[in-house]
Amino acid sequence: MSERLADLPNLGEKSAQMLEAAGIRSPEQLRSLGPVMAYLAVRQAGQNPSMNFLWAVAAGIQNRLWNELSEDEKDRLRAELRQITESQ
């Protein structure tokens, strides 16, 4: 049986539904896309994800809890998000 999005750490049914509404249907697809692009896809699909959603996805695809992310990791994610949104 393949892994479901909701089976990843931090991602319950609601987060999985948000990702699926953005066309992200599997953990493999989520890992391939990366947390920032997945966050942006969810936003583009009309959802309003919080930064905690970004932390949850970033940690979840590494099989970690969101509160294990260091401030440096969060800063890198913020910087990547800022870089992508400013270039659009």
DRENBA-27852 format. One record per atom (N, C-alpha, C, CB): residue number from 1; x, y, z. Coordinates in steps of 0.2 Angstrom, whole numbers, plus 2048, in hexadecimal, padded with zeros to 3 digits. Atoms other than C-alpha are relative to their C-alpha. Glycine has a CB too. Example, Ala and Ser with C-alpha at 12.3 -4.5 7.8 and 13.67 -1.06 7.14 Angstrom:
<sites>
k:1	px:804	py:7FA	pz:800
k:1	px:83E	py:7EA	pz:827
k:1	px:804	py:806	pz:800
k:1	px:7FB	py:800	pz:806
k:2	px:7FC	py:7FA	pz:7FF
k:2	px:844	py:7FB	pz:824
k:2	px:7FC	py:805	pz:803
k:2	px:802	py:802	pz:7F9
</sites>
This chain:
<sites>
k:1	px:804	py:7FA	pz:800
k:1	px:800	py:800	pz:800
k:1	px:804	py:806	pz:800
k:1	px:7FB	py:800	pz:806
k:2	px:7FC	py:7FA	pz:800
k:2	px:807	py:811	pz:7FC
k:2	px:7FE	py:805	pz:805
k:2	px:7FF	py:804	pz:7F9
k:3	px:801	py:7FB	pz:7FA
k:3	px:809	py:81F	pz:809
k:3	px:7FB	py:805	pz:7FD
k:3	px:807	py:803	pz:801
k:4	px:805	py:7FA	pz:801
k:4	px:7FB	py:82C	pz:80A
k:4	px:803	py:806	pz:803
k:4	px:7F9	py:7FE	pz:803
k:5	px:7FE	py:7F9	pz:7FE
k:5	px:7FE	py:83F	pz:80C
k:5	px:7FF	py:800	pz:808
k:5	px:7FD	py:805	pz:7FC
k:6	px:802	py:7FF	pz:7F9
k:6	px:7F5	py:83E	pz:81D
k:6	px:804	py:7FB	pz:804
k:6	px:7F8	py:7FE	pz:800
k:7	px:7FB	py:805	pz:7FC
k:7	px:801	py:830	pz:823
k:7	px:806	py:804	pz:802
k:7	px:801	py:7FA	pz:7FC
k:8	px:7FA	py:7FD	pz:7FE
k:8	px:80F	py:83C	pz:823
k:8	px:800	py:804	pz:807
k:8	px:802	py:805	pz:7FA
k:9	px:800	py:7FD	pz:7F9
k:9	px:814	py:844	pz:834
k:9	px:7FD	py:807	pz:7FE
k:9	px:807	py:801	pz:803
k:10	px:802	py:7F9	pz:801
k:10	px:80B	py:855	pz:836
k:10	px:7FA	py:801	pz:7FC
k:10	px:805	py:805	pz:7FF
k:11	px:805	py:7FF	pz:805
k:11	px:7FF	py:852	pz:828
k:11	px:7FA	py:7FC	pz:801
k:11	px:802	py:7FF	pz:7F9
k:12	px:806	py:804	pz:7FF
k:12	px:7ED	py:84D	pz:82D
k:12	px:7FC	py:801	pz:7FA
k:12	px:7FC	py:803	pz:806
k:13	px:805	py:801	pz:805
k:13	px:7DE	py:84B	pz:822
k:13	px:7FF	py:807	pz:7FD
k:13	px:7F9	py:7FE	pz:802
k:14	px:801	py:7FA	pz:803
k:14	px:7DB	py:85E	pz:820
k:14	px:806	py:803	pz:7FC
k:14	px:7FF	py:805	pz:806
k:15	px:7FA	py:7FE	pz:804
k:15	px:7ED	py:862	pz:81A
k:15	px:800	py:7FC	pz:7FA
k:15	px:806	py:7FF	pz:804
k:16	px:800	py:804	pz:805
k:16	px:7EC	py:853	pz:80F
k:16	px:7FB	py:802	pz:7FB
k:16	px:7FF	py:7F9	pz:802
k:17	px:805	py:7FD	pz:805
k:17	px:7DC	py:85A	pz:807
k:17	px:802	py:806	pz:7FD
k:17	px:7F9	py:801	pz:804
k:18	px:7FD	py:7FA	pz:803
k:18	px:7E4	py:86B	pz:804
k:18	px:805	py:7FE	pz:7FB
k:18	px:803	py:804	pz:806
k:19	px:7FB	py:801	pz:805
k:19	px:7F2	py:863	pz:7FB
k:19	px:7FD	py:7FC	pz:7FA
k:19	px:806	py:7FB	pz:804
k:20	px:803	py:804	pz:806
k:20	px:7E7	py:857	pz:7F1
k:20	px:7FC	py:805	pz:7FC
k:20	px:7FB	py:7FB	pz:803
k:21	px:804	py:7FA	pz:804
k:21	px:7DC	py:867	pz:7EC
k:21	px:805	py:803	pz:7FC
k:21	px:7FD	py:804	pz:805
k:22	px:7FB	py:7FC	pz:804
k:22	px:7ED	py:86E	pz:7E5
k:22	px:803	py:7FB	pz:7FB
k:22	px:805	py:803	pz:805
k:23	px:7FD	py:805	pz:805
k:23	px:7F0	py:85E	pz:7DB
k:23	px:806	py:7FC	pz:803
k:23	px:802	py:803	pz:7FA
k:24	px:7FA	py:804	pz:7FD
k:24	px:7FD	py:856	pz:7E7
k:24	px:7FC	py:7FA	pz:803
k:24	px:804	py:805	pz:805
k:25	px:803	py:805	pz:7FE
k:25	px:7F7	py:845	pz:7EA
k:25	px:804	py:7FA	pz:803
k:25	px:7FD	py:7FC	pz:7FA
k:26	px:7FC	py:805	pz:7FD
k:26	px:805	py:83B	pz:7F1
k:26	px:806	py:803	pz:804
k:26	px:802	py:7FA	pz:7FB
k:27	px:7FA	py:7FE	pz:7FD
k:27	px:814	py:83C	pz:7FD
k:27	px:806	py:801	pz:7FB
k:27	px:801	py:7FC	pz:806
k:28	px:7FB	py:800	pz:805
k:28	px:81F	py:839	pz:7EE
k:28	px:800	py:806	pz:7FC
k:28	px:800	py:7FA	pz:7FC
k:29	px:801	py:7FA	pz:804
k:29	px:818	py:847	pz:7E4
k:29	px:802	py:806	pz:805
k:29	px:7F9	py:801	pz:7FE
k:30	px:7FF	py:7FB	pz:7FB
k:30	px:819	py:852	pz:7F4
k:30	px:807	py:801	pz:801
k:30	px:7FC	py:7FF	pz:807
k:31	px:7F9	py:800	pz:7FF
k:31	px:82B	py:84E	pz:7F7
k:31	px:804	py:803	pz:7FA
k:31	px:803	py:7F9	pz:801
k:32	px:7FD	py:7FE	pz:807
k:32	px:82F	py:851	pz:7E4
k:32	px:7FF	py:808	pz:7FF
k:32	px:7FD	py:7FC	pz:7FB
k:33	px:801	py:7F9	pz:801
k:33	px:827	py:862	pz:7E4
k:33	px:803	py:804	pz:805
k:33	px:7F8	py:801	pz:801
k:34	px:7FD	py:7FC	pz:7FB
k:34	px:82E	py:868	pz:7F5
k:34	px:7FB	py:804	pz:804
k:34	px:806	py:804	pz:7FD
k:35	px:805	py:7FD	pz:7FC
k:35	px:826	py:871	pz:803
k:35	px:7FE	py:807	pz:7FE
k:35	px:803	py:801	pz:807
k:36	px:802	py:7F9	pz:802
k:36	px:826	py:883	pz:7FC
k:36	px:7FC	py:7FF	pz:7FA
k:36	px:807	py:804	pz:7FF
k:37	px:805	py:800	pz:806
k:37	px:81F	py:87E	pz:7EB
k:37	px:7FA	py:7FD	pz:802
k:37	px:804	py:7FC	pz:7FB
k:38	px:807	py:803	pz:7FD
k:38	px:812	py:873	pz:7F4
k:38	px:7FC	py:806	pz:803
k:38	px:801	py:7FA	pz:804
k:39	px:803	py:7FB	pz:7FC
k:39	px:80E	py:882	pz:7FF
k:39	px:7FD	py:805	pz:7FB
k:39	px:804	py:804	pz:805
k:40	px:803	py:7FC	pz:805
k:40	px:80C	py:88D	pz:7F0
k:40	px:7FB	py:7FD	pz:7FC
k:40	px:806	py:803	pz:7FB
k:41	px:805	py:804	pz:804
k:41	px:802	py:880	pz:7E6
k:41	px:7F9	py:801	pz:804
k:41	px:802	py:7F9	pz:7FF
k:42	px:806	py:7FF	pz:7FC
k:42	px:7F6	py:880	pz:7F5
k:42	px:7FD	py:807	pz:800
k:42	px:801	py:7FD	pz:807
k:43	px:802	py:7F9	pz:801
k:43	px:7F5	py:892	pz:7F5
k:43	px:7FC	py:802	pz:7FA
k:43	px:805	py:805	pz:802
k:44	px:802	py:7FF	pz:806
k:44	px:7F2	py:893	pz:7E3
k:44	px:7F9	py:7FD	pz:7FF
k:44	px:805	py:7FE	pz:7FA
k:45	px:806	py:804	pz:801
k:45	px:7E4	py:886	pz:7E4
k:45	px:7FA	py:804	pz:804
k:45	px:801	py:7F9	pz:803
k:46	px:805	py:7FC	pz:7FC
k:46	px:7DA	py:893	pz:7EF
k:46	px:800	py:7FF	pz:807
k:46	px:7FA	py:7FE	pz:7FD
k:47	px:800	py:801	pz:7F9
k:47	px:7DF	py:88D	pz:800
k:47	px:804	py:805	pz:803
k:47	px:803	py:7F9	pz:802
k:48	px:7FC	py:7FB	pz:7FC
k:48	px:7E7	py:898	pz:80E
k:48	px:804	py:7FC	pz:805
k:48	px:7FB	py:805	pz:803
k:49	px:7FB	py:803	pz:7FC
k:49	px:7F5	py:88E	pz:815
k:49	px:804	py:804	pz:805
k:49	px:804	py:7FB	pz:7FD
k:50	px:7FC	py:7FC	pz:7FC
k:50	px:7FE	py:894	pz:824
k:50	px:807	py:7FE	pz:800
k:50	px:7FD	py:7FF	pz:808
k:51	px:7F9	py:802	pz:800
k:51	px:810	py:894	pz:827
k:51	px:801	py:7FA	pz:804
k:51	px:805	py:806	pz:803
k:52	px:7FF	py:806	pz:7FD
k:52	px:80E	py:886	pz:833
k:52	px:7FE	py:7FA	pz:7FB
k:52	px:7FB	py:800	pz:806
k:53	px:801	py:805	pz:805
k:53	px:807	py:87C	pz:824
k:53	px:807	py:7FF	pz:7FC
k:53	px:7FA	py:802	pz:7FB
k:54	px:7F9	py:800	pz:804
k:54	px:818	py:880	pz:81B
k:54	px:805	py:7FC	pz:805
k:54	px:803	py:807	pz:7FF
k:55	px:7FC	py:803	pz:7FB
k:55	px:821	py:87A	pz:82B
k:55	px:7FE	py:7F8	pz:800
k:55	px:800	py:803	pz:807
k:56	px:803	py:807	pz:7FF
k:56	px:816	py:86A	pz:82C
k:56	px:802	py:7FC	pz:7FA
k:56	px:7F9	py:800	pz:801
k:57	px:7FE	py:803	pz:806
k:57	px:819	py:866	pz:81A
k:57	px:808	py:7FE	pz:7FF
k:57	px:7FE	py:804	pz:7FA
k:58	px:7F9	py:801	pz:801
k:58	px:82C	py:869	pz:81A
k:58	px:803	py:7FB	pz:805
k:58	px:803	py:807	pz:802
k:59	px:7FE	py:805	pz:7FB
k:59	px:82E	py:85E	pz:82A
k:59	px:7FD	py:7FA	pz:7FE
k:59	px:7FE	py:802	pz:807
k:60	px:803	py:806	pz:801
k:60	px:822	py:851	pz:825
k:60	px:803	py:7FC	pz:7FA
k:60	px:7F8	py:802	pz:7FE
k:61	px:7FD	py:804	pz:806
k:61	px:82A	py:84D	pz:814
k:61	px:807	py:7FD	pz:802
k:61	px:801	py:804	pz:7FA
k:62	px:7F9	py:803	pz:7FD
k:62	px:83A	py:849	pz:81F
k:62	px:7FE	py:7FC	pz:806
k:62	px:804	py:806	pz:802
k:63	px:802	py:804	pz:7FB
k:63	px:830	py:83F	pz:82B
k:63	px:802	py:803	pz:807
k:63	px:802	py:7F9	pz:800
k:64	px:7FF	py:7FC	pz:7FA
k:64	px:832	py:84C	pz:839
k:64	px:7FA	py:804	pz:802
k:64	px:806	py:805	pz:7FF
k:65	px:805	py:7FB	pz:7FE
k:65	px:827	py:856	pz:844
k:65	px:801	py:807	pz:7FE
k:65	px:7FF	py:7FF	pz:808
k:66	px:7FF	py:7F9	pz:802
k:66	px:824	py:868	pz:83F
k:66	px:804	py:804	pz:805
k:66	px:7F9	py:803	pz:7FF
k:67	px:7FD	py:7FC	pz:7FB
k:67	px:82A	py:86E	pz:850
k:67	px:808	py:7FE	pz:801
k:67	px:7FD	py:800	pz:806
k:68	px:7F9	py:802	pz:800
k:68	px:83B	py:866	pz:84D
k:68	px:804	py:804	pz:7FB
k:68	px:801	py:7F8	pz:7FE
k:69	px:7FD	py:7FC	pz:804
k:69	px:83F	py:872	pz:83F
k:69	px:804	py:806	pz:804
k:69	px:7FB	py:803	pz:7FA
k:70	px:7FC	py:7FB	pz:7FD
k:70	px:84D	py:87E	pz:844
k:70	px:7FE	py:807	pz:7FD
k:70	px:807	py:7FF	pz:7FF
k:71	px:801	py:7F9	pz:802
k:71	px:84B	py:891	pz:842
k:71	px:804	py:801	pz:7F9
k:71	px:802	py:806	pz:805
k:72	px:7FC	py:7FF	pz:807
k:72	px:859	py:890	pz:834
k:72	px:7FC	py:7FC	pz:7FB
k:72	px:807	py:7FD	pz:801
k:73	px:804	py:804	pz:805
k:73	px:84E	py:883	pz:82B
k:73	px:7FA	py:804	pz:7FE
k:73	px:7FE	py:7F9	pz:802
k:74	px:805	py:7FC	pz:802
k:74	px:83F	py:88E	pz:82C
k:74	px:802	py:807	pz:7FC
k:74	px:7FC	py:803	pz:807
k:75	px:7FD	py:7FB	pz:803
k:75	px:849	py:89D	pz:827
k:75	px:801	py:7FF	pz:7F8
k:75	px:806	py:803	pz:803
k:76	px:7FE	py:802	pz:807
k:76	px:84F	py:894	pz:817
k:76	px:7F9	py:7FF	pz:7FC
k:76	px:804	py:7F9	pz:800
k:77	px:806	py:801	pz:803
k:77	px:83D	py:88F	pz:813
k:77	px:7FC	py:807	pz:7FF
k:77	px:7FB	py:7FC	pz:805
k:78	px:803	py:7FA	pz:801
k:78	px:837	py:8A1	pz:815
k:78	px:804	py:804	pz:7FB
k:78	px:801	py:805	pz:807
k:79	px:7FC	py:7FD	pz:805
k:79	px:845	py:8A7	pz:80A
k:79	px:7FE	py:7FD	pz:7F9
k:79	px:808	py:7FF	pz:802
k:80	px:802	py:803	pz:806
k:80	px:841	py:89B	pz:7FD
k:80	px:7F9	py:802	pz:7FD
k:80	px:800	py:7F8	pz:800
k:81	px:807	py:7FE	pz:801
k:81	px:82E	py:89F	pz:7FE
k:81	px:801	py:808	pz:7FD
k:81	px:7FC	py:800	pz:806
k:82	px:7FF	py:7F9	pz:801
k:82	px:833	py:8B2	pz:7FD
k:82	px:803	py:801	pz:7F9
k:82	px:804	py:804	pz:805
k:83	px:7FC	py:800	pz:806
k:83	px:83F	py:8AF	pz:7EE
k:83	px:7FB	py:7FE	pz:7FA
k:83	px:806	py:7FC	pz:800
k:84	px:804	py:802	pz:805
k:84	px:832	py:8A6	pz:7E4
k:84	px:7FA	py:805	pz:7FF
k:84	px:7FD	py:7F9	pz:802
k:85	px:806	py:7FC	pz:800
k:85	px:823	py:8B1	pz:7E8
k:85	px:802	py:807	pz:7FD
k:85	px:7FD	py:801	pz:806
k:86	px:7FD	py:7F9	pz:802
k:86	px:82E	py:8C1	pz:7E4
k:86	px:801	py:7FF	pz:7F8
k:86	px:806	py:802	pz:803
k:87	px:7FE	py:800	pz:807
k:87	px:833	py:8BA	pz:7D3
k:87	px:7FA	py:7FE	pz:7FB
k:87	px:805	py:7FA	pz:7FF
k:88	px:806	py:802	pz:804
k:88	px:821	py:8B6	pz:7CD
k:88	px:7FC	py:807	pz:7FE
k:88	px:7FB	py:7FC	pz:804
</sites>
